[in-house]
Amino acid sequence: MSQAEVTGTESIDEQEHARDADDKKPKSRRPANTAFRQQRLKAWQPILTPKSVLPLFFIVGVLFAPIGGVLIWASSQVQEISLDYSDCIKLAPDVSSGNVSKGEYAYLSDNLVSSTFRAKSPQKQKPYWSKTCDSPNSCTCHLFFEIPNELPTPVYMYYRLTNFYQNHRRYVQSLELDQLKGTAVPNSTISGGTCSPLDIDPVTKKAYYPCGLIANSQFNDTIGNPKNLNLNSYYNMSKNGIAWASDKELIKKTQYQPDEVVPPPNWEPRYPNGYTASNMPDLHTNEDFLVWMRTAGLPAFSKLSRRNDDAPMPQGQYQLDIVDNFPVTEYDGTKSILISTRTVMGGKNPSMGIAYVVIGGACVLLGVLFTIAHLVRPRKLGDHTYLTWESNQPSTAVATGRDDRFGPNAI
């Protein structure tokens, strides 16, 4: 072998040895030397002193307390009446045999009525109710109440439910979003999916439309327009505009044919013969359905049912007829009708104002206490005696023969 070949072989061996050494060398986990990785970015590091902190307490208190007062005042300007008719079918007198009159009613107890009005009528009539039943399973509840002063526009009508947990995890997930968007989802996709167990009809083997627990449990009491008994005329309230525009954009008209799907079990009274070409529901325009599908976050909630943005609600005695279909007593819940106005701050909800007042008052109180403490017993700023390493307590460090003041054994 020539000298050149020997030299070439040694060079190759040295390269392989160097490569092996590089592979065995541990990789460094040190972050890159940049301002962000090494935390050298510019930052504001305020020094909190009594002169800077105490004014902040008073400023927050002076700002928050008046804002809270305004919110509470705005909430008090909302006029509303709430009528609980949960036990109407059970407790209200049956006047099916005759006309509804003041001689055939029962007064509502105080715990079933809540009302707030700016003006109180000295001859205010206590609310009462009665019912008429065409059959044991079909009854209409008649609510009689007084509006002591004219309600300005807009006037809203809500139904309120309690102890109904729309926020339950399985309940919230029980829907087929593509089906609501209008897509004719095949049965194989719906079966065993998020709508289960209300996905496929066990008899016809067709998909429910709309499927799932939310749609099947939709509030189905039929609420009429309030009738002014003094004027013998109805105060017309519309269902248009009660749903969010975003919900209308999400839920579209279906591409299903009527013979491809069946109504959910609780919808069968409305569709006793199933879906046909003339009664196929258009969920995009059914605003009651859109409102119900936006699930509530708490077990007690109110949902908008009707509104009137054009005419104020006159003063007088009113009658409201409700076909009672939605059961609530089985799960110890309640249902109420709420007629309300609003202000620029929204509906009646004083909790936000109370929170602002409490926070503002707490800040002022703490500011006063801290100011007194600072004046009576001020603390010297930058006093090194408050630092632990300047204390007179004995050191617990172990002598190592080297300077550990800034090492791992430093106190």
One Martini backbone bead per residue (centre of mass of N, CA, C, O) as a GRO file, in nm:
protein
  411
    1MET     BB    1   0.098   0.035   0.022
    2SER     BB    2   0.075   0.350  -0.010
    3GLN     BB    3   0.116   0.655   0.137
    4ALA     BB    4  -0.157   0.776   0.034
    5GLU     BB    5  -0.342   0.550   0.128
    6VAL     BB    6  -0.275   0.570   0.429
    7THR     BB    7  -0.356   0.864   0.467
    8GLY     BB    8  -0.654   0.830   0.374
    9THR     BB    9  -0.737   0.625   0.590
   10GLU     BB   10  -0.676   0.803   0.838
   11SER     BB   11  -0.868   1.032   0.763
   12ILE     BB   12  -1.128   0.866   0.775
   13ASP     BB   13  -1.100   0.776   1.071
   14GLU     BB   14  -1.100   1.062   1.194
   15GLN     BB   15  -1.382   1.143   1.094
   16GLU     BB   16  -1.540   0.916   1.234
   17HIS     BB   17  -1.443   0.986   1.519
   18ALA     BB   18  -1.558   1.276   1.522
   19ARG     BB   19  -1.853   1.195   1.470
   20ASP     BB   20  -1.887   1.021   1.723
   21ALA     BB   21  -1.822   1.247   1.924
   22ASP     BB   22  -2.062   1.430   1.841
   23ASP     BB   23  -2.290   1.226   1.909
   24LYS     BB   24  -2.202   1.204   2.226
   25LYS     BB   25  -2.259   1.491   2.257
   26PRO     BB   26  -2.431   1.693   2.439
   27LYS     BB   27  -2.707   1.877   2.413
   28SER     BB   28  -2.802   2.195   2.422
   29ARG     BB   29  -3.061   2.385   2.628
   30ARG     BB   30  -2.993   2.659   2.556
   31PRO     BB   31  -3.108   2.942   2.490
   32ALA     BB   32  -3.120   3.181   2.293
   33ASN     BB   33  -2.944   3.494   2.240
   34THR     BB   34  -3.217   3.668   2.322
   35ALA     BB   35  -3.433   3.893   2.446
   36PHE     BB   36  -3.669   3.691   2.476
   37ARG     BB   37  -3.525   3.430   2.584
   38GLN     BB   38  -3.359   3.616   2.816
   39GLN     BB   39  -3.534   3.845   2.937
   40ARG     BB   40  -3.464   4.164   2.793
   41LEU     BB   41  -3.710   4.310   2.784
   42LYS     BB   42  -3.893   4.572   2.801
   43ALA     BB   43  -4.022   4.704   3.119
   44TRP     BB   44  -4.268   4.779   3.357
   45GLN     BB   45  -4.146   4.878   3.698
   46PRO     BB   46  -4.317   4.961   3.945
   47ILE     BB   47  -4.318   5.162   4.238
   48LEU     BB   48  -4.482   5.095   4.530
   49THR     BB   49  -4.639   5.361   4.686
   50PRO     BB   50  -4.840   5.551   4.874
   51LYS     BB   51  -4.860   5.786   4.657
   52SER     BB   52  -4.965   5.572   4.427
   53VAL     BB   53  -5.189   5.390   4.571
   54LEU     BB   54  -5.400   5.558   4.728
   55PRO     BB   55  -5.529   5.716   4.485
   56LEU     BB   56  -5.643   5.462   4.343
   57PHE     BB   57  -5.860   5.391   4.546
   58PHE     BB   58  -6.019   5.660   4.521
   59ILE     BB   59  -6.068   5.657   4.217
   60VAL     BB   60  -6.225   5.393   4.201
   61GLY     BB   61  -6.446   5.473   4.403
   62VAL     BB   62  -6.547   5.737   4.256
   63LEU     BB   63  -6.624   5.582   3.990
   64PHE     BB   64  -6.793   5.323   4.074
   65ALA     BB   65  -7.025   5.427   4.252
   66PRO     BB   66  -7.181   5.602   4.044
   67ILE     BB   67  -7.218   5.382   3.835
   68GLY     BB   68  -7.384   5.197   4.020
   69GLY     BB   69  -7.611   5.399   4.071
   70VAL     BB   70  -7.704   5.421   3.776
   71LEU     BB   71  -7.770   5.121   3.734
   72ILE     BB   72  -7.984   5.102   3.957
   73TRP     BB   73  -8.169   5.321   3.847
   74ALA     BB   74  -8.221   5.193   3.569
   75SER     BB   75  -8.348   4.932   3.684
   76SER     BB   76  -8.587   5.084   3.836
   77GLN     BB   77  -8.726   5.183   3.554
   78VAL     BB   78  -8.823   4.910   3.519
   79GLN     BB   79  -9.120   4.754   3.398
   80GLU     BB   80  -9.295   4.480   3.567
   81ILE     BB   81  -9.458   4.150   3.527
   82SER     BB   82  -9.511   3.846   3.721
   83LEU     BB   83  -9.660   3.517   3.629
   84ASP     BB   84  -9.741   3.228   3.797
   85TYR     BB   85  -9.861   2.909   3.614
   86SER     BB   86  -9.788   2.615   3.707
   87ASP     BB   87 -10.086   2.556   3.880
   88CYS     BB   88 -10.338   2.614   3.707
   89ILE     BB   89 -10.461   2.330   3.646
   90LYS     BB   90 -10.484   2.260   3.961
   91LEU     BB   91 -10.603   2.550   4.102
   92ALA     BB   92 -10.779   2.659   3.903
   93PRO     BB   93 -11.079   2.735   3.806
   94ASP     BB   94 -11.344   2.583   3.635
   95VAL     BB   95 -11.509   2.749   3.333
   96SER     BB   96 -11.632   2.563   3.102
   97SER     BB   97 -11.951   2.611   3.158
   98GLY     BB   98 -11.865   2.919   3.128
   99ASN     BB   99 -11.793   3.231   3.163
  100VAL     BB  100 -11.553   3.457   3.209
  101SER     BB  101 -11.543   3.588   3.538
  102LYS     BB  102 -11.529   3.746   3.847
  103GLY     BB  103 -11.701   3.493   3.970
  104GLU     BB  104 -11.462   3.294   3.819
  105TYR     BB  105 -11.212   3.286   4.047
  106ALA     BB  106 -10.863   3.315   4.157
  107TYR     BB  107 -10.638   3.428   4.352
  108LEU     BB  108 -10.323   3.516   4.357
  109SER     BB  109 -10.056   3.467   4.516
  110ASP     BB  110  -9.785   3.652   4.614
  111ASN     BB  111  -9.565   3.429   4.515
  112LEU     BB  112  -9.684   3.458   4.195
  113VAL     BB  113  -9.625   3.775   4.221
  114SER     BB  114  -9.444   4.030   4.027
  115SER     BB  115  -9.412   4.393   4.068
  116THR     BB  116  -9.308   4.699   3.878
  117PHE     BB  117  -9.397   5.045   3.924
  118ARG     BB  118  -9.411   5.384   3.910
  119ALA     BB  119  -9.721   5.349   3.945
  120LYS     BB  120  -9.990   5.342   4.178
  121SER     BB  121 -10.297   5.204   4.211
  122PRO     BB  122 -10.551   5.240   4.437
  123GLN     BB  123 -10.738   5.024   4.249
  124LYS     BB  124 -10.590   4.768   4.256
  125GLN     BB  125 -10.599   4.458   4.106
  126LYS     BB  126 -10.585   4.145   4.184
  127PRO     BB  127 -10.461   3.877   4.064
  128TYR     BB  128 -10.602   3.620   3.846
  129TRP     BB  129 -10.759   3.289   3.779
  130SER     BB  130 -10.832   3.046   3.513
  131LYS     BB  131 -11.006   2.763   3.346
  132THR     BB  132 -11.013   2.564   3.040
  133CYS     BB  133 -11.145   2.234   2.934
  134ASP     BB  134 -11.164   2.005   2.668
  135SER     BB  135 -10.953   1.819   2.817
  136PRO     BB  136 -10.732   1.666   3.024
  137ASN     BB  137 -10.491   1.754   2.795
  138SER     BB  138 -10.667   2.039   2.742
  139CYS     BB  139 -10.568   2.357   2.862
  140THR     BB  140 -10.669   2.692   2.958
  141CYS     BB  141 -10.508   2.974   3.078
  142HIS     BB  142 -10.632   3.252   3.278
  143LEU     BB  143 -10.498   3.575   3.300
  144PHE     BB  144 -10.536   3.840   3.549
  145PHE     BB  145 -10.444   4.188   3.511
  146GLU     BB  146 -10.264   4.495   3.591
  147ILE     BB  147 -10.198   4.814   3.433
  148PRO     BB  148 -10.145   5.120   3.594
  149ASN     BB  149  -9.954   5.203   3.348
  150GLU     BB  150  -9.803   5.304   3.084
  151LEU     BB  151  -9.606   5.131   2.851
  152PRO     BB  152  -9.327   5.173   2.697
  153THR     BB  153  -9.133   5.154   2.441
  154PRO     BB  154  -9.046   4.855   2.452
  155VAL     BB  155  -9.236   4.547   2.467
  156TYR     BB  156  -9.201   4.251   2.664
  157MET     BB  157  -9.224   3.884   2.635
  158TYR     BB  158  -9.178   3.624   2.870
  159TYR     BB  159  -9.044   3.309   2.959
  160ARG     BB  160  -9.009   3.137   3.276
  161LEU     BB  161  -8.762   2.910   3.406
  162THR     BB  162  -8.713   2.653   3.654
  163ASN     BB  163  -8.508   2.385   3.703
  164PHE     BB  164  -8.367   2.405   3.404
  165TYR     BB  165  -8.094   2.220   3.254
  166GLN     BB  166  -7.938   2.350   2.976
  167ASN     BB  167  -7.623   2.306   3.090
  168HIS     BB  168  -7.601   2.026   3.026
  169ARG     BB  169  -7.381   1.846   2.858
  170ARG     BB  170  -7.570   1.645   2.700
  171TYR     BB  171  -7.777   1.857   2.616
  172VAL     BB  172  -7.596   2.054   2.453
  173GLN     BB  173  -7.492   1.810   2.249
  174SER     BB  174  -7.800   1.746   2.149
  175LEU     BB  175  -7.707   1.769   1.819
  176GLU     BB  176  -7.722   1.849   1.456
  177LEU     BB  177  -7.565   2.083   1.281
  178ASP     BB  178  -7.604   2.000   0.983
  179GLN     BB  179  -7.909   1.975   1.001
  180LEU     BB  180  -7.960   2.278   1.079
  181LYS     BB  181  -7.817   2.384   0.805
  182GLY     BB  182  -7.991   2.176   0.586
  183THR     BB  183  -7.879   1.905   0.576
  184ALA     BB  184  -7.914   1.574   0.449
  185VAL     BB  185  -7.862   1.360   0.677
  186PRO     BB  186  -7.780   1.054   0.718
  187ASN     BB  187  -7.863   0.792   0.919
  188SER     BB  188  -7.572   0.683   0.970
  189THR     BB  189  -7.481   0.952   1.112
  190ILE     BB  190  -7.703   0.986   1.335
  191SER     BB  191  -7.658   0.717   1.434
  192GLY     BB  192  -7.502   0.735   1.743
  193GLY     BB  193  -7.475   1.024   1.798
  194THR     BB  194  -7.542   1.325   1.951
  195CYS     BB  195  -7.866   1.259   1.954
  196SER     BB  196  -7.855   1.051   2.145
  197PRO     BB  197  -8.161   0.882   2.154
  198LEU     BB  198  -8.277   1.116   1.942
  199ASP     BB  199  -8.239   0.994   1.618
  200ILE     BB  200  -8.417   0.722   1.574
  201ASP     BB  201  -8.696   0.573   1.476
  202PRO     BB  202  -8.798   0.256   1.578
  203VAL     BB  203  -9.029   0.217   1.361
  204THR     BB  204  -8.941   0.375   1.079
  205LYS     BB  205  -8.620   0.438   1.059
  206LYS     BB  206  -8.616   0.744   1.096
  207ALA     BB  207  -8.524   1.054   1.121
  208TYR     BB  208  -8.509   1.311   1.320
  209TYR     BB  209  -8.687   1.639   1.279
  210PRO     BB  210  -8.527   1.746   1.499
  211CYS     BB  211  -8.268   1.635   1.674
  212GLY     BB  212  -8.271   1.583   2.006
  213LEU     BB  213  -8.321   1.726   2.320
  214ILE     BB  214  -8.369   2.024   2.264
  215ALA     BB  215  -8.594   2.004   2.049
  216ASN     BB  216  -8.790   1.810   2.210
  217SER     BB  217  -8.800   2.036   2.469
  218GLN     BB  218  -8.966   2.251   2.365
  219PHE     BB  219  -9.142   2.517   2.425
  220ASN     BB  220  -9.527   2.469   2.398
  221ASP     BB  221  -9.670   2.709   2.485
  222THR     BB  222  -9.961   2.898   2.407
  223ILE     BB  223  -9.934   3.245   2.349
  224GLY     BB  224 -10.114   3.514   2.366
  225ASN     BB  225 -10.265   3.808   2.348
  226PRO     BB  226 -10.329   4.074   2.514
  227LYS     BB  227 -10.635   4.179   2.677
  228ASN     BB  228 -10.822   4.467   2.688
  229LEU     BB  229 -11.102   4.505   2.888
  230ASN     BB  230 -11.161   4.812   2.861
  231LEU     BB  231 -11.127   4.812   2.527
  232ASN     BB  232 -11.173   4.542   2.379
  233SER     BB  233 -10.856   4.473   2.308
  234TYR     BB  234 -10.565   4.390   2.150
  235TYR     BB  235 -10.221   4.348   2.221
  236ASN     BB  236  -9.994   4.341   1.983
  237MET     BB  237  -9.754   4.073   1.943
  238SER     BB  238  -9.443   3.980   1.814
  239LYS     BB  239  -9.206   3.727   1.675
  240ASN     BB  240  -9.042   3.934   1.542
  241GLY     BB  241  -8.711   3.970   1.658
  242ILE     BB  242  -8.631   3.747   1.898
  243ALA     BB  243  -8.384   3.666   1.740
  244TRP     BB  244  -8.080   3.610   1.644
  245ALA     BB  245  -7.897   3.665   1.362
  246SER     BB  246  -7.691   3.431   1.400
  247ASP     BB  247  -7.908   3.204   1.409
  248LYS     BB  248  -8.019   3.251   1.122
  249GLU     BB  249  -7.742   3.184   0.984
  250LEU     BB  250  -7.725   2.884   1.091
  251ILE     BB  251  -8.030   2.824   1.048
  252LYS     BB  252  -8.187   2.632   0.796
  253LYS     BB  253  -8.338   2.512   0.539
  254THR     BB  254  -8.429   2.210   0.447
  255GLN     BB  255  -8.346   1.912   0.230
  256TYR     BB  256  -8.563   1.750   0.312
  257GLN     BB  257  -8.803   1.519   0.278
  258PRO     BB  258  -9.096   1.438   0.425
  259ASP     BB  259  -9.034   1.106   0.392
  260GLU     BB  260  -8.739   1.106   0.555
  261VAL     BB  261  -8.885   1.217   0.815
  262VAL     BB  262  -8.957   1.280   1.166
  263PRO     BB  263  -9.094   1.373   1.442
  264PRO     BB  264  -9.057   1.430   1.742
  265PRO     BB  265  -9.228   1.319   2.009
  266ASN     BB  266  -9.320   1.622   2.112
  267TRP     BB  267  -9.433   1.695   1.802
  268GLU     BB  268  -9.685   1.513   1.735
  269PRO     BB  269  -9.931   1.701   1.805
  270ARG     BB  270  -9.858   1.892   1.556
  271TYR     BB  271  -9.786   1.602   1.385
  272PRO     BB  272  -9.990   1.341   1.353
  273ASN     BB  273  -9.905   1.277   1.024
  274GLY     BB  274  -9.661   1.414   0.995
  275TYR     BB  275  -9.487   1.499   0.726
  276THR     BB  276  -9.549   1.741   0.472
  277ALA     BB  277  -9.553   1.962   0.213
  278SER     BB  278  -9.735   2.174   0.396
  279ASN     BB  279  -9.575   2.113   0.706
  280MET     BB  280  -9.286   2.174   0.676
  281PRO     BB  281  -9.045   2.285   0.867
  282ASP     BB  282  -8.905   2.622   0.914
  283LEU     BB  283  -8.639   2.700   1.113
  284HIS     BB  284  -8.548   2.983   1.004
  285THR     BB  285  -8.850   3.119   1.086
  286ASN     BB  286  -8.845   2.986   1.377
  287GLU     BB  287  -8.798   3.179   1.652
  288ASP     BB  288  -8.868   2.998   1.889
  289PHE     BB  289  -8.652   2.787   1.817
  290LEU     BB  290  -8.404   2.972   1.819
  291VAL     BB  291  -8.425   3.055   2.116
  292TRP     BB  292  -8.412   2.765   2.241
  293MET     BB  293  -8.127   2.674   2.114
  294ARG     BB  294  -8.023   2.892   2.307
  295THR     BB  295  -7.871   2.809   2.570
  296ALA     BB  296  -7.864   2.820   2.904
  297GLY     BB  297  -7.649   2.879   3.195
  298LEU     BB  298  -7.905   2.854   3.381
  299PRO     BB  299  -8.180   2.713   3.554
  300ALA     BB  300  -8.269   3.019   3.548
  301PHE     BB  301  -8.480   3.153   3.285
  302SER     BB  302  -8.526   3.380   3.006
  303LYS     BB  303  -8.748   3.403   2.715
  304LEU     BB  304  -8.829   3.534   2.425
  305SER     BB  305  -9.164   3.571   2.269
  306ARG     BB  306  -9.245   3.886   2.259
  307ARG     BB  307  -9.312   4.205   2.076
  308ASN     BB  308  -9.328   4.582   2.098
  309ASP     BB  309  -9.208   4.873   1.901
  310ASP     BB  310  -9.470   5.083   1.845
  311ALA     BB  311  -9.667   5.040   2.102
  312PRO     BB  312  -9.801   5.110   2.379
  313MET     BB  313  -9.918   4.994   2.691
  314PRO     BB  314 -10.203   5.022   2.820
  315GLN     BB  315 -10.404   5.094   3.056
  316GLY     BB  316 -10.533   4.812   3.252
  317GLN     BB  317 -10.720   4.532   3.205
  318TYR     BB  318 -10.605   4.188   3.169
  319GLN     BB  319 -10.593   3.908   2.930
  320LEU     BB  320 -10.429   3.579   2.938
  321ASP     BB  321 -10.384   3.316   2.710
  322ILE     BB  322 -10.286   2.965   2.789
  323VAL     BB  323 -10.165   2.679   2.653
  324ASP     BB  324 -10.112   2.394   2.849
  325ASN     BB  325  -9.813   2.178   2.776
  326PHE     BB  326  -9.578   2.238   2.982
  327PRO     BB  327  -9.409   2.053   3.206
  328VAL     BB  328  -9.289   2.119   3.567
  329THR     BB  329  -9.377   1.952   3.829
  330GLU     BB  330  -9.206   1.687   3.785
  331TYR     BB  331  -8.922   1.878   3.847
  332ASP     BB  332  -8.975   2.130   4.034
  333GLY     BB  333  -9.082   2.355   3.858
  334THR     BB  334  -9.126   2.672   3.683
  335LYS     BB  335  -9.369   2.911   3.534
  336SER     BB  336  -9.360   3.229   3.356
  337ILE     BB  337  -9.482   3.558   3.301
  338LEU     BB  338  -9.310   3.835   3.134
  339ILE     BB  339  -9.362   4.188   3.155
  340SER     BB  340  -9.149   4.432   2.984
  341THR     BB  341  -8.916   4.671   2.993
  342ARG     BB  342  -8.666   4.928   2.906
  343THR     BB  343  -8.342   5.054   2.887
  344VAL     BB  344  -8.030   5.159   2.795
  345MET     BB  345  -7.924   4.914   3.004
  346GLY     BB  346  -8.181   4.740   2.990
  347GLY     BB  347  -8.294   4.537   3.200
  348LYS     BB  348  -8.372   4.387   3.498
  349ASN     BB  349  -8.043   4.436   3.674
  350PRO     BB  350  -7.880   4.512   3.979
  351SER     BB  351  -7.606   4.353   4.009
  352MET     BB  352  -7.404   4.540   3.869
  353GLY     BB  353  -7.446   4.788   4.050
  354ILE     BB  354  -7.378   4.650   4.317
  355ALA     BB  355  -7.087   4.576   4.243
  356TYR     BB  356  -6.984   4.865   4.202
  357VAL     BB  357  -7.049   4.971   4.486
  358VAL     BB  358  -6.883   4.767   4.647
  359ILE     BB  359  -6.609   4.826   4.521
  360GLY     BB  360  -6.603   5.128   4.576
  361GLY     BB  361  -6.636   5.109   4.886
  362ALA     BB  362  -6.388   4.928   4.941
  363CYS     BB  363  -6.175   5.125   4.829
  364VAL     BB  364  -6.231   5.359   5.021
  365LEU     BB  365  -6.187   5.204   5.285
  366LEU     BB  366  -5.895   5.114   5.227
  367GLY     BB  367  -5.782   5.397   5.183
  368VAL     BB  368  -5.836   5.498   5.470
  369LEU     BB  369  -5.681   5.282   5.629
  370PHE     BB  370  -5.403   5.323   5.487
  371THR     BB  371  -5.375   5.621   5.558
  372ILE     BB  372  -5.376   5.592   5.864
  373ALA     BB  373  -5.135   5.397   5.878
  374HIS     BB  374  -4.933   5.595   5.741
  375LEU     BB  375  -4.962   5.829   5.954
  376VAL     BB  376  -4.911   5.671   6.223
  377ARG     BB  377  -4.718   5.424   6.074
  378PRO     BB  378  -4.470   5.464   5.901
  379ARG     BB  379  -4.277   5.342   5.626
  380LYS     BB  380  -3.968   5.294   5.533
  381LEU     BB  381  -3.813   5.337   5.246
  382GLY     BB  382  -3.569   5.104   5.189
  383ASP     BB  383  -3.556   4.909   5.431
  384HIS     BB  384  -3.318   4.659   5.512
  385THR     BB  385  -3.458   4.519   5.767
  386TYR     BB  386  -3.680   4.362   5.580
  387LEU     BB  387  -3.454   4.184   5.495
  388THR     BB  388  -3.350   3.866   5.540
  389TRP     BB  389  -3.026   3.908   5.493
  390GLU     BB  390  -3.042   4.150   5.739
  391SER     BB  391  -3.086   3.982   5.964
  392ASN     BB  392  -3.018   3.852   6.307
  393GLN     BB  393  -3.029   3.576   6.227
  394PRO     BB  394  -2.904   3.282   6.212
  395SER     BB  395  -2.719   3.095   6.018
  396THR     BB  396  -2.773   2.789   5.795
  397ALA     BB  397  -2.518   2.767   5.659
  398VAL     BB  398  -2.272   2.577   5.496
  399ALA     BB  399  -1.953   2.521   5.505
  400THR     BB  400  -1.729   2.502   5.191
  401GLY     BB  401  -1.469   2.698   5.132
  402ARG     BB  402  -1.659   2.906   4.987
  403ASP     BB  403  -1.826   3.148   4.810
  404ASP     BB  404  -2.201   3.145   4.870
  405ARG     BB  405  -2.367   3.413   4.833
  406PHE     BB  406  -2.439   3.337   4.503
  407GLY     BB  407  -2.527   3.058   4.550
  408PRO     BB  408  -2.714   2.779   4.646
  409ASN     BB  409  -2.633   2.862   4.970
  410ALA     BB  410  -2.774   3.112   4.989
  411ILE     BB  411  -2.978   3.322   5.196
   0.00000   0.00000   0.00000
